Amino acid sequence: MNYKITFVLIALLITSALIVLGCTRSIASRQTSEPPLAVTNDSGVSKSVSNGEADSFVPLVADDKADANARDVLIAAGKAKTAPALSNGQWINSETTTLENLRGRVVLVDFWTFGCYNCRNTLPTLKRFDAAYRDKGLTIVGVHTPESDYEKKLDKIQDAVKRNAIKYPVVTDTDGDTWRAFGIEAWPTVVILDKQGRIRYTHIGEGAYDMQEKVIKTLLNESEIKTADLKTEEYKGEKIVKTEAEWRKQLTKEEFYVLREKGTERAFTGKLTDNHEHGDYVCAACGLKLFSSDAKFESGTGWPSFYQPIAALNVTEETDNSFGSSRTEVLCSRCQSHLGHVFDDGPKPTGLRYCMNSVALKFEKRK
């Protein structure tokens, strides 16, 4: 009889334990039915946020009062300047590339050197940005500008990149050419470019990681800026026809030579070649809008270069077989004035280079 009582008691205890365990699991299941997202704060410590918080990002509003050289603010696209080219250097973790080839992506340029304590402190955050946003359109480029001769040695730089587990591209800037072109003054400095290669944010030193991430997310979500409102800027088909005498009276000698006699000005002599203001480039003969500063880039050829016209209809392209080679001539669609030529070695997104004579254009600053 005692054995039977003992057996019943044991059975009751086991049953009770199973019931309690089942209730606990049920409660835990209900509590975790919508698992929190793990994010990392500036110090690299993970924290949990709800799905609602993760989806509530509000893009930053650009500071219209900030000029192109402002720091720690999101510069308005219309005031931002195009980033200078990266100087030649040794690439680590990547094939040789250029900022022009990275058009269409947001680019974070980190000026650093492995001997800089503050530079090393920024690396965990940059690596987190790389892991989180590379597949969403961000490219980080570490520009290694050395402070000492020891930091100029390629094997030491490669070792530092490997030791710090840096996965994004790093390019050496041994002579500081890129450093000077960007006007950098201290290590580390972070410069963030938009999809069109314009400098939209700059920060010197450690910190401001939350702001940098907001800038990245804002620029990733920023639509490609159109170079013109086609409804108002597209060529409507009207023609301007004048006699040679009328053109000579209207144009300067140099303008007539280029626009009406299909001449070419000498490289690096045009006043618009190094123009970096924001506005529109119009035909010097008839005033038709042809190109926007938004599509202008530094080609290094000595002539103003654009990757697309304001509207396809505004320019006319014809085959030019002069000088023993076949090229594509570009003409103003309204007055048929010669502007220059177009080549297929330009940057993204079009891959074209509209190489224009500066004297064939007039610049209208955007208000």
RODO-2510 file (C-alpha; in nm, 4 decimals, decimal comma):
residues 367
     n   res          X          Y          Z
     1     m     0,0000     0,0000     0,0000
     2     n     0,2819     0,2404     0,0895
     3     y     0,4398     0,1732    -0,2488
     4     k     0,1157     0,2689    -0,4248
     5     i     0,0877     0,5964    -0,2299
     6     t     0,4502     0,6803    -0,3044
     7     f     0,3992     0,6105    -0,6747
     8     v     0,0897     0,8357    -0,6893
     9     l     0,2717     1,1199    -0,5144
    10     i     0,5645     1,0976    -0,7558
    11     a     0,3271     1,0995    -1,0525
    12     l     0,1495     1,4075    -0,9167
    13     l     0,4804     1,5901    -0,8673
    14     i     0,5939     1,5112    -1,2227
    15     t     0,2607     1,6242    -1,3653
    16     s     0,2730     1,9519    -1,1705
    17     a     0,6269     2,0193    -1,2890
    18     l     0,5286     1,9658    -1,6516
    19     i     0,2329     2,2026    -1,6192
    20     v     0,4501     2,4781    -1,4685
    21     l     0,7140     2,4319    -1,7367
    22     g     0,4533     2,4484    -2,0127
    23     c     0,3083     2,7733    -1,8745
    24     t     0,6533     2,9299    -1,8529
    25     r     0,7309     2,8429    -2,2141
    26     s     0,3968     2,9795    -2,3270
    27     i     0,4606     3,3124    -2,1526
    28     a     0,8116     3,3338    -2,2994
    29     s     0,6770     3,2530    -2,6444
    30     r     0,4213     3,5340    -2,6223
    31     q     0,6848     3,7784    -2,5010
    32     t     0,9180     3,7035    -2,7941
    33     s     0,6650     3,6609    -3,0732
    34     e     0,8014     3,9873    -3,2259
    35     p     1,1753     3,9658    -3,1583
    36     p     1,3554     4,2970    -3,1052
    37     l     1,6128     4,4143    -3,3530
    38     a     1,9720     4,4348    -3,2341
    39     v     2,1534     4,7577    -3,3146
    40     t     2,4852     4,8909    -3,2026
    41     n     2,5430     5,2267    -3,0409
    42     d     2,8472     5,4493    -3,0860
    43     s     3,0529     5,2593    -2,8290
    44     g     2,9902     4,9276    -3,0047
    45     v     2,7473     4,8033    -2,7376
    46     s     2,4397     4,6260    -2,8697
    47     k     2,0939     4,7227    -2,7550
    48     s     1,7450     4,6101    -2,8470
    49     v     1,4862     4,8244    -3,0213
    50     s     1,1386     4,7476    -3,1436
    51     n     1,0542     4,7076    -3,5088
    52     g     0,8643     5,0350    -3,4914
    53     e     1,1749     5,2229    -3,3782
    54     a     1,3867     5,0729    -3,6542
    55     d     1,1350     5,1818    -3,9202
    56     s     1,0885     5,5347    -3,7849
    57     f     1,3993     5,6945    -3,9399
    58     v     1,3351     6,0507    -4,0535
    59     p     1,5811     6,1854    -4,3169
    60     l     1,7868     6,4877    -4,2206
    61     v     1,6971     6,8262    -4,3633
    62     a     1,9907     6,9975    -4,5313
    63     d     2,1067     7,3295    -4,3899
    64     d     2,0389     7,5807    -4,6693
    65     k     2,2427     7,8472    -4,4873
    66     a     2,5591     7,6361    -4,4710
    67     d     2,8212     7,6973    -4,7381
    68     a     3,0171     7,4296    -4,9213
    69     n     3,2955     7,4267    -4,6598
    70     a     3,0703     7,3865    -4,3546
    71     r     3,1359     7,1086    -4,1051
    72     d     2,9080     6,8868    -3,9001
    73     v     2,5957     6,9768    -4,0992
    74     l     2,4264     6,8244    -4,4027
    75     i     2,5065     7,0643    -4,6861
    76     a     2,2308     7,1316    -4,9394
    77     a     2,2882     6,9600    -5,2743
    78     g     2,2692     7,2922    -5,4571
    79     k     2,5564     7,4369    -5,2545
    80     a     2,7761     7,1273    -5,2287
    81     k     3,0967     7,1093    -5,4304
    82     t     3,2152     6,8123    -5,6306
    83     a     3,4827     6,6125    -5,4515
    84     p     3,8305     6,6268    -5,6061
    85     a     3,9761     6,3125    -5,7575
    86     l     4,1716     6,0628    -5,5506
    87     s     4,5418     6,0736    -5,6325
    88     n     4,7189     5,7622    -5,7547
    89     g     4,8129     5,5184    -5,4792
    90     q     4,8301     5,1523    -5,3834
    91     w     4,4873     4,9965    -5,3294
    92     i     4,4254     4,7418    -5,0549
    93     n     4,1107     4,5239    -5,0441
    94     s     4,0073     4,6547    -5,3860
    95     e     4,1017     4,6990    -5,7476
    96     t     4,2083     5,0497    -5,8476
    97     t     3,9035     5,2742    -5,8724
    98     t     3,8024     5,6401    -5,8823
    99     l     3,5300     5,8533    -5,7303
   100     e     3,3872     5,8908    -6,0796
   101     n     3,3448     5,5130    -6,0990
   102     l     3,1615     5,5221    -5,7665
   103     r     2,8936     5,7613    -5,8926
   104     g     2,5528     5,6297    -5,7950
   105     r     2,6780     5,5202    -5,4521
   106     v     2,7169     5,7140    -5,1302
   107     v     3,0901     5,7335    -5,0490
   108     l     3,2440     5,7864    -4,7053
   109     v     3,6088     5,8925    -4,7310
   110     d     3,8065     5,8407    -4,4103
   111     f     4,1412     6,0191    -4,3855
   112     w     4,3504     5,8223    -4,1371
   113     t     4,6899     5,6763    -4,0570
   114     f     4,7561     5,3621    -3,8568
   115     g     4,9844     5,5431    -3,6108
   116     c     4,7028     5,7768    -3,5050
   117     y     4,5303     5,6689    -3,1799
   118     n     4,2146     5,8652    -3,2586
   119     c     4,2028     5,7151    -3,6079
   120     r     4,2071     5,3650    -3,4652
   121     n     3,9238     5,4570    -3,2309
   122     t     3,6988     5,5398    -3,5280
   123     l     3,7557     5,2061    -3,7015
   124     p     3,4950     4,9983    -3,5116
   125     t     3,2205     5,2407    -3,6156
   126     l     3,3381     5,2579    -3,9769
   127     k     3,3488     4,8793    -3,9949
   128     r     2,9954     4,8699    -3,8579
   129     f     2,8814     5,1176    -4,1227
   130     d     3,0482     4,9044    -4,3890
   131     a     2,8763     4,5869    -4,2711
   132     a     2,5360     4,7526    -4,2351
   133     y     2,5196     4,9648    -4,5509
   134     r     2,7585     4,8267    -4,8132
   135     d     2,4833     4,6204    -4,9763
   136     k     2,2512     4,9208    -4,9583
   137     g     2,4757     5,1482    -5,1632
   138     l     2,7554     5,2732    -4,9336
   139     t     3,1245     5,2498    -5,0179
   140     i     3,3845     5,3423    -4,7565
   141     v     3,7293     5,4409    -4,8825
   142     g     4,0085     5,4737    -4,6293
   143     v     4,2674     5,7255    -4,7510
   144     h     4,5843     5,6441    -4,5611
   145     t     4,7840     5,9679    -4,5332
   146     p     5,0957     5,9012    -4,3190
   147     e     5,2310     6,1349    -4,0551
   148     s     5,5764     5,9747    -4,0250
   149     d     5,8135     5,7966    -4,2611
   150     y     5,7433     5,4703    -4,0766
   151     e     5,3770     5,4964    -4,1732
   152     k     5,4650     5,5305    -4,5424
   153     k     5,5807     5,1692    -4,5756
   154     l     5,3295     4,9657    -4,7737
   155     d     5,3901     4,6424    -4,5824
   156     k     5,3200     4,8228    -4,2533
   157     i     4,9968     4,9690    -4,3939
   158     q     4,8873     4,6277    -4,5220
   159     d     4,9628     4,4747    -4,1836
   160     a     4,7598     4,7460    -4,0071
   161     v     4,4634     4,6910    -4,2388
   162     k     4,4751     4,3170    -4,1732
   163     r     4,5340     4,3529    -3,7996
   164     n     4,2361     4,5886    -3,7643
   165     a     4,0145     4,3606    -3,9770
   166     i     3,9334     4,6371    -4,2252
   167     k     3,7315     4,4953    -4,5140
   168     y     3,6552     4,8142    -4,7085
   169     p     3,8963     4,9605    -4,9703
   170     v     4,2027     5,1512    -4,8505
   171     v     4,4239     5,3602    -5,0800
   172     t     4,7637     5,4993    -4,9886
   173     d     4,8222     5,8764    -5,0060
   174     t     5,1950     5,8707    -4,9371
   175     d     5,2707     6,2228    -5,0606
   176     g     4,9489     6,3735    -4,9219
   177     d     4,8128     6,4781    -5,2617
   178     t     4,4559     6,3691    -5,1852
   179     w     4,4840     6,5198    -4,8337
   180     r     4,5694     6,8603    -4,9828
   181     a     4,3123     6,8367    -5,2621
   182     f     4,0360     6,7857    -5,0039
   183     g     4,1800     7,0554    -4,7761
   184     i     4,2160     6,8181    -4,4811
   185     e     4,3746     6,9582    -4,1653
   186     a     4,3781     6,6747    -3,9099
   187     w     4,3428     6,3005    -3,8507
   188     p     4,0871     6,1507    -3,8558
   189     t     3,8559     6,3382    -4,0906
   190     v     3,5404     6,1845    -4,2378
   191     v     3,3972     6,3232    -4,5618
   192     i     3,0680     6,1884    -4,6975
   193     l     2,9760     6,2255    -5,0656
   194     d     2,6326     6,1893    -5,2203
   195     k     2,5492     5,9734    -5,5220
   196     q     2,6639     6,2457    -5,7594
   197     g     3,0045     6,2791    -5,5972
   198     r     2,9396     6,6022    -5,4064
   199     i     3,0723     6,6679    -5,0557
   200     r     2,7664     6,6828    -4,8307
   201     y     2,9199     6,6334    -4,4836
   202     t     3,2572     6,6708    -4,3096
   203     h     3,3620     6,5902    -3,9527
   204     i     3,7055     6,6210    -3,7928
   205     g     3,8096     6,3939    -3,5053
   206     e     3,6354     6,1162    -3,3202
   207     g     3,2646     6,1079    -3,2383
   208     a     2,9546     6,2371    -3,4193
   209     y     2,8840     5,8777    -3,5178
   210     d     2,5076     5,9113    -3,4798
   211     m     2,5111     6,2129    -3,7101
   212     q     2,7295     6,0344    -3,9637
   213     e     2,4918     5,7400    -3,9730
   214     k     2,1949     5,9722    -4,0212
   215     v     2,3757     6,1436    -4,3084
   216     i     2,4512     5,8069    -4,4690
   217     k     2,0910     5,6908    -4,4397
   218     t     1,9609     6,0239    -4,5675
   219     l     2,1860     6,0207    -4,8737
   220     l     2,1104     5,6549    -4,9460
   221     n     1,7423     5,7444    -4,9552
   222     e     1,7978     6,0623    -5,1539
   223     s     1,6612     6,0405    -5,5058
   224     e     1,8879     6,1096    -5,7988
   225     i     1,8633     6,4826    -5,8642
   226     k     1,7383     6,5657    -6,2109
   227     t     1,9501     6,8103    -6,4049
   228     a     1,6431     6,9932    -6,5322
   229     d     1,2674     7,0067    -6,5361
   230     l     1,2034     6,8609    -6,8812
   231     k     0,8671     7,0358    -6,9077
   232     t     1,0354     7,3766    -6,9061
   233     e     1,3912     7,3079    -7,0265
   234     e     1,3475     7,0598    -7,3103
   235     y     1,4015     7,1982    -7,6585
   236     k     1,0687     7,2660    -7,8295
   237     g     1,1854     7,2440    -8,1927
   238     e     1,2164     7,6101    -8,2928
   239     k     1,5112     7,7068    -8,5175
   240     i     1,7359     8,0128    -8,5230
   241     v     1,8921     8,0790    -8,8635
   242     k     2,1221     8,3742    -8,9337
   243     t     2,3563     8,4745    -9,2112
   244     e     2,7317     8,4559    -9,1644
   245     a     2,7438     8,8345    -9,1465
   246     e     2,4825     8,8380    -8,8720
   247     w     2,6726     8,5774    -8,6683
   248     r     2,9996     8,7707    -8,7109
   249     k     2,8318     9,0838    -8,5853
   250     q     2,6873     8,9059    -8,2819
   251     l     2,9816     8,6864    -8,1775
   252     t     3,3400     8,7613    -8,0825
   253     k     3,6142     8,6416    -8,3155
   254     e     3,6912     8,3409    -8,0949
   255     e     3,3216     8,2544    -8,0491
   256     f     3,2655     8,2662    -8,4250
   257     y     3,5696     8,0452    -8,4867
   258     v     3,4396     7,7736    -8,2512
   259     l     3,0622     7,8019    -8,2850
   260     r     3,0302     7,8669    -8,6598
   261     e     3,3577     7,7376    -8,8048
   262     k     3,3763     7,4240    -8,5843
   263     g     3,7037     7,5267    -8,4264
   264     t     3,8500     7,4080    -8,0951
   265     e     3,9893     7,6304    -7,8216
   266     r     4,3206     7,5375    -7,6616
   267     a     4,2948     7,3095    -7,3587
   268     f     4,2968     7,4721    -7,0130
   269     t     4,2331     7,8197    -7,1561
   270     g     3,8555     7,8385    -7,1154
   271     k     3,7162     8,0353    -6,8216
   272     l     3,4456     7,7754    -6,7540
   273     t     3,6774     7,4759    -6,7308
   274     d     3,7354     7,5191    -6,3581
   275     n     3,3985     7,6758    -6,2812
   276     h     3,2433     7,5037    -5,9770
   277     e     2,9441     7,7265    -5,9181
   278     h     2,5924     7,5871    -5,9437
   279     g     2,3832     7,6813    -6,2411
   280     d     2,3186     7,6126    -6,6084
   281     y     2,5396     7,6261    -6,9170
   282     v     2,3651     7,7757    -7,2200
   283     c     2,4586     7,8075    -7,5853
   284     a     2,6735     8,1188    -7,6313
   285     a     2,5059     8,1835    -7,9661
   286     c     2,1342     8,1473    -7,8886
   287     g     2,0954     8,0945    -7,5110
   288     l     1,9390     7,7464    -7,5211
   289     k     2,0038     7,5608    -7,1954
   290     l     2,2387     7,2724    -7,2683
   291     f     2,4057     7,1416    -6,9522
   292     s     2,3672     7,1660    -6,5760
   293     s     2,6404     7,1990    -6,3156
   294     d     2,4879     6,8875    -6,1556
   295     a     2,6256     6,6836    -6,4468
   296     k     2,9662     6,8563    -6,4666
   297     f     3,2750     6,6604    -6,3631
   298     e     3,6516     6,6986    -6,3591
   299     s     3,7785     6,5115    -6,6648
   300     g     4,1330     6,6470    -6,6543
   301     t     4,1170     6,7155    -7,0291
   302     g     4,1239     7,0945    -7,0090
   303     w     3,7687     7,1473    -7,1380
   304     p     3,4362     7,1654    -6,9482
   305     s     3,2994     6,8112    -6,9318
   306     f     2,9507     6,6803    -6,8565
   307     y     2,8095     6,3283    -6,8356
   308     q     2,4721     6,4246    -6,9849
   309     p     2,2881     6,7233    -7,1337
   310     i     1,9930     6,8902    -6,9645
   311     a     1,7683     6,7113    -7,2127
   312     a     1,8570     6,4786    -7,4989
   313     l     1,6667     6,6954    -7,7491
   314     n     1,8693     7,0063    -7,6631
   315     v     2,1791     6,8776    -7,8416
   316     t     2,2222     6,7241    -8,1860
   317     e     2,4892     6,4628    -8,2503
   318     e     2,6483     6,4124    -8,5900
   319     t     2,9370     6,2032    -8,7221
   320     d     3,2568     6,4032    -8,7671
   321     n     3,5157     6,2457    -9,0005
   322     s     3,7594     6,5351    -9,0018
   323     f     4,1290     6,4924    -8,9114
   324     g     4,1298     6,1329    -9,0360
   325     s     3,9197     5,9883    -8,7541
   326     s     3,5533     5,9361    -8,6758
   327     r     3,4155     6,1312    -8,3816
   328     t     3,0700     6,2375    -8,2647
   329     e     3,0180     6,6116    -8,2948
   330     v     2,7756     6,7895    -8,0594
   331     l     2,5679     7,0816    -8,1903
   332     c     2,3122     7,3133    -8,0349
   333     s     1,9751     7,1878    -8,1608
   334     r     1,8274     7,5361    -8,1946
   335     c     2,0982     7,7246    -8,3858
   336     q     2,3218     7,4375    -8,5037
   337     s     2,6309     7,5939    -8,3479
   338     h     2,9289     7,3653    -8,2878
   339     l     2,9829     7,2918    -7,9165
   340     g     3,2382     7,0093    -7,9023
   341     h     3,2368     6,6292    -7,9113
   342     v     3,1008     6,3425    -7,7014
   343     f     3,3044     6,0357    -7,6054
   344     d     3,2205     5,7089    -7,4327
   345     d     3,4842     5,7324    -7,1572
   346     g     3,2822     5,9325    -6,9048
   347     p     3,1696     5,8496    -6,5514
   348     k     2,8558     5,6845    -6,4251
   349     p     2,5614     5,6948    -6,4578
   350     t     2,5855     5,7480    -6,8375
   351     g     2,9465     5,6579    -6,9176
   352     l     2,9588     5,9584    -7,1540
   353     r     3,1883     6,2605    -7,1649
   354     y     3,0468     6,5661    -7,3378
   355     c     3,3708     6,7557    -7,3990
   356     m     3,2628     7,1139    -7,4687
   357     n     3,4450     7,4278    -7,5708
   358     s     3,4240     7,6803    -7,2909
   359     v     3,3812     7,9661    -7,5382
   360     a     3,0749     7,7917    -7,6856
   361     l     2,8934     7,8196    -7,3517
   362     k     2,7737     8,0908    -7,1199
   363     f     2,7086     8,0244    -6,7517
   364     e     2,3934     8,1277    -6,5717
   365     k     2,4281     8,1068    -6,1947
   366     r     2,1407     7,9349    -6,0204
   367     k     1,9503     8,1518    -5,7756
***
